[in-house]
Amino acid sequence: MNAAIDRFIAQLCAFSAPNVFNPWRSFDATHDATRAAPTIRRRQLAAYLAERRQGARLLLIAEAAGYQGAKFSGIAMTSERILLGHLAARGIAPQAVLHAPVERSSRPQHKPLGFNEPTATVVWGTLLGAGFDARAWVNWNAFACHPHRPGEPLSNRTPTRAELEAGRPLLAGFLQLFDGAEVVALGRHAAQSLTLLEVPHRAVRHPSMGGAARFRAEILAILAGLRASR
């Protein structure tokens, strides 16, 4: 595996904070299928990054990992349902995410088809539907890990200002892997984090909370610009 990716994943694994689940370090005894779940998520993230290290032209940075997405898949804005092939009929084949073998980390009894994140479906469906090369863009989050409400591991919450600040080195570490790619923020928290790192970027509407149509229009305009610049 690429040494730079190994170093980045080690950086991820060193992070911890109260009421924050680190998918690549932590084991959820209630919802994870096996003690090897963090290893599964690390392996899938490493493969995802490695498959895009040389060809990425676009980085999509959202707010934070969600319980229906990266918490179990290990990959930002990517659900287990996508990885397991259950959205292939909607044009999102698991091979678009990974050529490497995939494995679920959640217990099947919680979600037999795997957890399903609406944002992940919108992002993957929009870019793949536009014919954009699946390995020419990379998903990530301004706050890499999953912030949840106290005692509610299957909940999402907005990361605090202190959490975003503490997690900013992880965002910087990710960006260093893909130096030269165009950066797009999904939502204001991602935009603020990128601004504080002095990273040039464009901003689009986050697809959640009724923003899917605007996200599609704005990201498709950016994709058209990337194609025109070739």
N, C-alpha and C positions, 0 to 999 in steps of 0.2 A: 504494500500500500504506500501511497505517496507520503513522504516524511512530513511535509507541511500539513497535510490533512491529519496525520496522526498527532502532531503537536496541537493542532486546533481542537481536536476531540479531547485530548488530555486537558486542555484549558477549560473546555465545557464541563468536564467531569469534576473539576476542582470547585465549581461554583455551588453554593448552597445558601438558602435564605429561608426564614420562617414563612409558612403558608405558600411555599413555592415548590413545585415538583420538578425535579431535574430528570427528564426521561432517560438520559444517558448514564446516570449515576444511581438513581433511586429505584427501589422495588416497592410497588403498591401491593401489599399483601391481600387486599380485598379484590382487586380487579386485574392484576397481572396473572397470566396463565402459569408462569414458571419463574423460578429465581433467576433464570437466565434472561429474563425480559430486558434488563438494561443492556446486556451484551447483544441481544438481537437488534435493539434500537441503534446501538453504536455501529454495528456492522452495516445496517441498512443506510444510515447516514453517511458513513465513510464511502460506501459504494456509490451513493447518489452524488456526492461531491466529486468523487474521482471521475465519474462518467461525464462530468461537465467541466472539469478543470481547464481543459484546453480550448473548448469551443464556446464558452459562455459569452454572450454579448449583452445580456440584460439581467439585472438583479432586482427582484421584487422583494421589498422589505415591508412587512406588515407590523402589527403592534406586539403581539406576544403569542406564544404557543397556546393552543386550546386543548381541552380534554377530549374533544372528538377528532383531533388531528395529531399533532406531533407527540402528544403525551403517550400515545400507543404506537404510532408509526415510526417515530424518531425523525421524521422529515417535516419541515415546516410547510404549512398549508397543503398537507397531504394526509388523507384519511386511510385507515386500514381497509375500508371498503373499496377504495381505488386500488390499493396494492393487491387485494385478494381477487380482483377481476370482476367485481359485481357492478361496476359502472362502465364496463366495456361496451355495452349496448348503447350507452350515451356518448360514445366516442372517446372515452378515457380508458385506454387499455393499460394494464399494469406495466407492460413493457415500455410505455412512454416514460414512466418514472424510473424503472430499473431494468437493466438486462440481467443483473445478478438475481439469484434466488431470493424470494421474499418469504417472510414468516410473520404470522400474527403474534403479538405479545399480550393481548388482552384475553381474558377468559371468554370462550364462546357463549357461555350461558348468559352473559350480560347483553351481548349484541351478536346473534348468530352470524350475521353477514359482515361483522366488523363495525366499529364506530364510524359514523358518517358526518363529516364536517361540511356545512353548506358553503363556506368560503372556499374550501379546497375544490369543491365541485365547480363553482363559478370560475375560479382562476384557471384550473386545468382545462375546463370545457371551453373557455373563451380563447385561450392561446392556441390550444390544439385545433379548435374549430377554425381558427384563422389561418391554419397551415404553418404556424411558427414551429420551428424545429424544437422538439422537447428538450434537447440538450444544449440549446442556445440560450436558455434562461435558467435561473436558479432562485428558488424561494427561500426566504429567511425572515427572521423577526427582530425588531429592535430590542426586545427582551426575549432572549432565546428560550427560556424555560416557561413553565406553566404556572401562572399565579392563580390561586383559587381562594375561595372564602374559607375561613377557619372551620375545620371539621367537615368540609364538603369537597372531597377530592374531585368529584365530577361536577365542578362548577367553573365558570370563568369569571375573572374580574380584571379591571384595568390595572396594570402595574402602577405602583406609586412612583412619585418622582425619585425617591431614594433608590427604589429597585431599578428603575431605568438607568440611573447614574451608576449603580453597582454593576449592572450588566453591560454597560457601554464598552468595556474592553473586549467582551465577546463579540459584539457587533463589529468592532474594529478588526478583530482577528479574522472574522469571516470575510470582510471586505478585502483584506490583504490577500486572500486566496484567489481573488478574481479581479486583480488590479487591471484597470482599463475598460471594464464593462460599464455600460450605462446603468445608473442606479435610479430606481423609481420607488417612491414611498407610497404605501397604501395607508392613508389616514394621517392625522396630524401628529400623533405620538411618534410614529416612525419618522415623519418629516423633521420634527424637533430634534430627535436623537441624531439624525444625519447632519442637521445644521450645526449642532454642538460639536460634532466631530469634524466640521468644516469639509464635509463631503458634498461635492456638487451633485444635485439630484433634481428630478422632476417629481411632482406629486399628483396622485390621482385619488379619487374617492375610494374608500374602503368598500368592498362589496356587501358587507353586513348591514343590518338595520335599514333595509330598503335602498341600499346604494348600488345594487348589482347592475342596473341599466346604465347608470352614469359611469361606473367602473368600466364596463364593456366599451362604451363609446370612447372614453379617455385612453384606455390602454390600446385599443385598436388604432387610434391616431398615432400613438407612439410607435407601434409596430410598423405602421406604414412609413413613418419617418426613418426607421432603422433599415427597412428594405430599400428605400430611396437612396440611402447613404452608402450602399454597397458599391 
